[in-house]
């Protein structure tokens, strides 16, 4: 029902709604309503901030999440939720991993959107040269604080749903770390391209004008969805390590 409403509201594409339904079902199956609350906190807050402060332009996909974006942001959480079902894992560990992964996804979305409010241009990895707004790896103080707020919101939801205050601290820290990893991968490894016809930078091998772009850096096969997948997977792993410490 939530996926259907999101599709009707324009937050998800058709295939994105199907993917979101699968992610939600697995999270509920493995972690119950506690995990469902965390997933809802991520999806609702990220969709809202994305609509209010649309962050990406040019040849980016926009604010309607397709199946690739849903899988990159929610896939690791869905797999982590199944830990108690397929193995001898405690439900609290699964909830911690779900929360950490989704906190990282929320932090990235919030940082990119809230960063548009920054009075100064973003810099590559915070201390590098200035880059256009929306560039992968570009960071501002405002956007970084926004990312921290997004991670804290998801983590607080997990704590209120039954995880306790310790889980809130883990989720916030892990979510923030995942956001930093996302920015680092976006700046260093993600494919970067330039359109010779429009004289504009791009994140795609084919620009929105239809002209094939020229790679200027990074790995051509690694796009923003791939970066998000690595960051959310890393956050889930870090949450598991923190939970066991």
C-alpha positions as CSV (number, residue, x, y, z in Angstrom):
1,X,0.0,0.0,0.0
2,X,2.8,2.4,0.8
3,X,4.6,1.6,-2.4
4,X,1.4,2.1,-4.4
5,X,0.8,5.5,-2.7
6,X,4.4,6.5,-3.4
7,X,4.0,5.5,-7.0
8,X,0.8,7.5,-7.4
9,X,2.5,10.5,-5.7
10,X,5.4,10.4,-8.2
11,X,8.0,9.4,-5.6
12,X,8.6,6.0,-7.3
13,X,8.6,4.8,-10.9
14,X,6.5,1.6,-11.6
15,X,9.5,-0.7,-11.3
16,X,10.7,1.3,-8.3
17,X,7.4,0.6,-6.6
18,X,7.8,-3.1,-7.2
19,X,11.3,-3.1,-5.8
20,X,10.2,-1.0,-2.8
21,X,7.4,-3.6,-2.1
22,X,10.0,-6.3,-2.1
23,X,12.4,-4.4,0.2
24,X,9.6,-3.5,2.6
25,X,8.3,-7.1,2.7
26,X,11.7,-8.5,3.5
27,X,12.4,-5.8,6.2
28,X,9.1,-6.6,7.9
29,X,9.6,-10.3,7.6
30,X,13.0,-10.2,9.3
31,X,12.7,-7.3,11.8
32,X,9.0,-6.8,12.2
33,X,7.4,-3.4,12.7
34,X,10.5,-2.1,14.4
35,X,12.4,-2.4,11.1
36,X,9.3,-1.2,9.2
37,X,9.3,2.0,11.3
38,X,13.0,2.6,10.4
39,X,12.3,2.0,6.7
40,X,9.3,4.4,6.8
41,X,11.4,7.1,8.5
42,X,14.0,6.8,5.8
43,X,11.6,6.7,2.9
44,X,9.1,9.4,4.0
45,X,11.8,11.9,5.2
46,X,14.0,11.4,2.2
47,X,11.1,11.7,-0.3
48,X,9.9,14.8,1.5
49,X,13.3,16.6,1.6
50,X,13.9,15.5,-2.0
51,X,10.6,17.1,-3.1
52,X,11.1,20.3,-1.1
53,X,14.8,20.7,-2.1
54,X,15.3,18.9,-5.4
55,X,19.1,18.4,-5.5
56,X,20.1,16.9,-8.8
57,X,19.9,18.5,-12.2
58,X,21.2,18.0,-15.7
59,X,21.1,14.3,-16.8
60,X,20.4,12.9,-13.4
61,X,17.5,10.7,-12.8
62,X,15.5,13.2,-10.7
63,X,13.4,12.6,-7.6
64,X,11.4,9.5,-8.8
65,X,13.3,6.5,-7.6
66,X,13.6,3.6,-10.0
67,X,14.4,0.0,-9.2
68,X,18.1,0.6,-9.3
69,X,17.9,3.4,-6.8
70,X,15.6,1.4,-4.5
71,X,18.0,-1.6,-4.6
72,X,21.0,0.6,-4.0
73,X,19.5,2.4,-1.0
74,X,17.3,-0.4,0.5
75,X,18.8,-3.7,-0.8
76,X,21.5,-4.1,1.9
77,X,18.9,-3.3,4.6
78,X,16.5,-5.9,3.1
79,X,19.3,-8.6,3.1
80,X,20.4,-7.7,6.6
81,X,16.8,-8.0,7.9
82,X,16.9,-11.7,6.8
83,X,19.8,-12.6,9.0
84,X,17.5,-14.0,11.8
85,X,15.5,-15.9,9.2
86,X,18.3,-17.7,7.4
87,X,20.8,-18.0,10.2
88,X,21.3,-18.0,13.9
89,X,21.5,-14.2,14.4
90,X,19.8,-12.1,17.0
91,X,16.9,-9.9,15.9
92,X,18.5,-6.9,17.6
93,X,21.6,-7.3,15.4
94,X,19.4,-7.4,12.2
95,X,17.6,-4.3,13.4
96,X,20.9,-2.5,14.0
97,X,22.2,-3.4,10.5
98,X,18.9,-2.3,8.9
99,X,19.1,1.0,10.8
100,X,22.7,1.7,10.0
101,X,22.3,1.0,6.3
102,X,19.2,3.2,6.0
103,X,20.7,5.9,8.1
104,X,23.5,6.1,5.6
105,X,21.1,6.3,2.7
106,X,19.1,9.0,4.5
107,X,22.3,11.0,5.3
108,X,23.3,11.0,1.6
109,X,19.9,12.1,0.4
110,X,19.6,14.8,3.1
111,X,23.1,16.1,2.5
112,X,22.6,16.4,-1.2
113,X,19.2,18.2,-0.9
114,X,19.9,20.4,2.1
115,X,23.3,21.3,0.7
116,X,21.4,23.4,-1.9
117,X,20.7,25.9,0.9
118,X,24.4,26.5,1.3
119,X,25.5,30.1,0.6
120,X,28.9,28.8,-0.6
121,X,29.7,26.5,-3.5
122,X,30.5,22.8,-2.6
123,X,34.1,21.7,-2.5
124,X,35.3,18.3,-3.6
125,X,35.6,16.2,-0.4
126,X,35.1,19.4,1.6
127,X,38.7,20.8,1.2
128,X,39.3,20.4,-2.5
129,X,38.4,22.8,-5.4
130,X,34.9,24.1,-5.8
131,X,32.5,22.1,-7.9
132,X,29.0,22.7,-9.3
133,X,26.1,22.1,-7.0
134,X,24.9,18.5,-7.2
135,X,28.3,17.1,-8.2
136,X,29.1,13.7,-6.7
137,X,31.7,14.2,-3.9
138,X,30.9,17.9,-3.5
139,X,30.5,18.8,0.2
140,X,29.4,21.9,2.1
141,X,29.0,22.6,5.9
142,X,25.2,23.0,5.5
143,X,24.9,19.8,3.5
144,X,27.1,17.9,6.0
145,X,24.9,19.0,8.9
146,X,21.8,18.1,6.9
147,X,23.2,14.6,6.4
148,X,23.9,14.3,10.1
149,X,20.3,15.3,10.8
150,X,19.0,12.7,8.3
151,X,21.1,9.9,9.9
152,X,20.0,11.0,13.4
153,X,16.3,10.9,12.4
154,X,16.4,7.3,11.2
155,X,18.5,6.2,14.1
156,X,16.2,7.9,16.6
157,X,13.3,6.1,15.0
158,X,15.1,2.8,15.5
159,X,15.7,3.6,19.1
160,X,12.1,4.6,19.8
161,X,10.9,1.5,18.1
162,X,12.7,-0.7,20.6
163,X,16.4,-0.5,20.0
164,X,17.4,1.8,22.9
165,X,19.6,4.8,23.2
166,X,22.8,2.9,22.3
167,X,21.3,1.9,19.0
168,X,20.6,5.6,18.3
169,X,24.2,6.5,18.8
170,X,25.4,3.6,16.6
171,X,22.9,4.5,13.8
172,X,23.8,8.1,13.8
173,X,27.6,7.5,13.7
174,X,27.4,4.7,11.2
175,X,25.0,6.7,8.9
176,X,27.3,9.7,9.0
177,X,30.3,7.4,8.2
178,X,28.4,5.9,5.3
179,X,27.7,9.4,3.9
180,X,31.4,10.3,4.1
181,X,32.2,7.0,2.3
182,X,29.6,7.8,-0.4
183,X,31.2,11.2,-0.9
184,X,34.7,9.8,-1.1
185,X,33.7,7.2,-3.6
186,X,31.7,9.7,-5.6
187,X,34.7,12.1,-5.8
188,X,37.4,9.5,-6.5
189,X,35.9,6.4,-8.2
190,X,32.6,7.3,-9.8
191,X,32.7,7.8,-13.5
192,X,33.0,11.4,-14.6
193,X,32.2,12.5,-18.1
194,X,32.0,15.7,-20.2
195,X,29.7,16.5,-23.1
196,X,31.7,18.1,-26.0
197,X,28.5,19.5,-27.6
198,X,27.1,21.2,-24.5
199,X,30.5,21.8,-22.8
200,X,28.9,20.5,-19.6
201,X,30.0,17.9,-17.1
202,X,27.9,14.7,-16.8
203,X,27.6,11.5,-14.8
204,X,26.5,9.5,-17.7
205,X,28.2,8.1,-20.8
206,X,25.4,9.7,-22.9
207,X,24.4,13.3,-22.1
208,X,20.7,14.4,-21.9
209,X,21.2,16.0,-25.3
210,X,21.8,12.6,-26.8
211,X,25.5,13.1,-27.5
212,X,28.0,10.5,-26.2
213,X,30.2,12.0,-23.5
214,X,34.0,11.7,-23.0
215,X,35.2,10.1,-19.8
216,X,37.3,12.5,-17.7
217,X,37.9,10.5,-14.6
218,X,36.8,7.6,-12.4
219,X,35.6,4.2,-13.5
220,X,33.2,4.3,-16.4
221,X,31.1,1.4,-15.0
222,X,30.6,2.9,-11.5
223,X,27.6,5.2,-11.4
224,X,25.8,6.9,-8.5
225,X,23.6,3.9,-7.8
226,X,26.8,1.7,-7.5
227,X,28.3,4.2,-5.1
228,X,25.2,4.3,-3.0
229,X,25.1,0.4,-2.9
230,X,28.7,0.3,-1.6
231,X,28.1,3.0,1.0
232,X,24.9,1.4,2.4
233,X,26.5,-2.1,2.4
234,X,29.5,-0.7,4.3
235,X,27.2,1.0,6.8
236,X,25.4,-2.3,7.5
237,X,28.7,-4.0,8.1
238,X,29.9,-1.2,10.4
239,X,26.7,-1.3,12.3
240,X,27.2,-5.1,12.9
241,X,30.7,-4.5,14.2
242,X,29.6,-1.7,16.5
243,X,26.7,-3.8,17.8
244,X,29.1,-6.6,18.8
245,X,31.6,-4.3,20.5
